[in-house]
Amino acid sequence: MSAPDPHVSPRLTPADHRALSDEAKRDPQAYWRKVAQRLDWIEWPNKIHDATNGWFADGTLNASVNCLDRHLATRGDQTALIWQGEEADNIIRMTYRDLHERVCRMANVLREEGVKRGDRVAIHLPGVTEGIVAMLACARIGAMHVVLFGGFSAEAIADRLADSGAVVAITANVGRRGAKRIPFKATMDTALGLRPLSVRRLLVVSVTDDSVPMQTGRDAALEPLLEAAMPSCDAETMSANDPLFLLYTSGSTGKPKGIVHGTGGYLTWASYTQEMVFDHQPGDIFWCTADIGWITGHSYVVYGPLANGGTILLFEGMPSSPHPGRWWDVIENHKVTTFYTSPTAIRALMREGDDVPDARNLSTLRVLGTVGEPISHDAWTWFHDVIGKGRCALVDTWWQTETGGIMISPIPGAVKEKPAAATLPLPGIQPVLVDEKGAPIDGAAEGVLCIDGAWPGRALTIWQDDGLFQTTYLKPYPGHYFTGDGARRDEEGYFWITGRVDDVINVSGHRIGSAEIEDALATDHAIAESAAIGVPHDLKGQGIVVYVVPRDPSAAEMESRAVKAITAKVGRYAVPERVLVVPDLPKTRSGKNVRRLMRKIACGETEGFGDLSTLANPDIVPTLIEIAQRATS
Ligand code: 6R9
């Protein structure tokens, strides 16, 4: 692989990386003690880690102080946040001092609303600065933020508001997408009207002049409250293990899981990994394109780079709007040095042709990164060669909501890249491959990816369901943390992620549980049974194919009913590529759906299904093949 450009002076060499990894293995307590020093603690943690008390148990700190206050003396006038609106001349720059003040005001507004430490605050916003401000304001007063992705339907929002017990919610009148308006407030109104919820106040950001109905007694415009609020605000002293936030993600069960991250461990991890993996240097302009509704936005738009005193860029718009070069213009205009995005975005940008990026000056770029889904060899190579001109480091970072931050990744200068490989674990991380029975496999092999040992970023639990945390992550392969992913390890010990081994579908980097979709379909009484399957998709990585069995075989419009149920219950981002209306699903004699077979048929395979005699209804197979073929022709 070509080495990074000479203007890149990575902080770590391969020898450093080996030394750190050895050190972390030899004496983890000492290693993590040293790492924890990167944060400002109110009370220094004497306890580093033990299984009962978790991470930094007797330490206290405040995450917003670590992301803001501690930088004021040294870099108060440095830009903390560049916000680029969809329109080229719509730019906001906030220094650390500005951001600190805005966060303090927001924190005071929340306190004024009676939000106390431990309370939950829901944040449902488009790509405006208030999202970041609100997150840090929650952290300041010890409330847990619950950021809800903009693409969630009203029902999905209501489910998460109910589960989290949020007392205050923050939304926007609308989101902007070119001339289009996304009805954030209206969706929230619908969510709040679906059933009794604990939200007593809805604060509304005016992104545009569009007026929206306000419910007296419940809704309030946020901006006047911010203006009236005091510009300083005492920060709560939090224990390292006090939750910082709750973030919903999908797994094998239908119900989304509220992943809880703690304050000290999580922030240590976000900060450590952001510096190491992105070779964070003073003067960097760090652009992570993720929505703050996902963990990538939490760790690498907000907490990691701000804890490290970086300058972050937030872009309101989409990659190719209003023209295919929009993202490259943003990089050129703002002199972005570090660009972290998804394989889905890369695939879409790649299709626009090389002349689009070639017409821009991308020479400020130093480090490129991808996350969220496996990247193909050609997309990796295009990103590396055409965008990085072969002189940028390219980090394919593997991690999950539950791990808090990056776990397996190249490190600029220190871990040599291989196209499309997540490569090596960060110092302190111990991945293992296990077979189906849970026995560790050595050497070059393929297996289920688990993590051994402890690391500071691991989630504390699942909100109000620690039993589910144990059964999901710790019980499947006793003694190991189970990731849900499969991986291959090569002769050099490099890891190549092969994808989920459970029933989670990854559409454009968004995790969607098969059961979540099947539960949505079950809300329509005309649907007797269903199965959601992930199939390869050129642009999205995976697409969803849904099999639907109507209660009444002659029922009409089953496809559109299925799409409607999914849009209503989950959101537009989970709409399937194809709905196959079938008389029955292939089942084992014990009545279990044979997903493996449905996957093959959905992928267009017509043979090689193996022994079908174990099916209770083998006759259904030719019918399914025929219906699948008709749907794709
Ligand atoms: C950070 C994030 C986690 C799942 C994970 C895996 C997939 C993430 C990947 C990757 C291949 C990578 N994934 N990074 N697969 N290569 N570099 O995406 O969190 O939304 O919780 O998704 O995404 O399947 O298990 P999350």
Residues whose N, C-alpha, C, O or C-beta is under 5 A from the ligand:
A	BS01	6R9	I295 T370 V371 G372 E373 P374 D396 T397 W398 W399 Q400 T401 T483 D485 I497 G499 R500 G509 R511
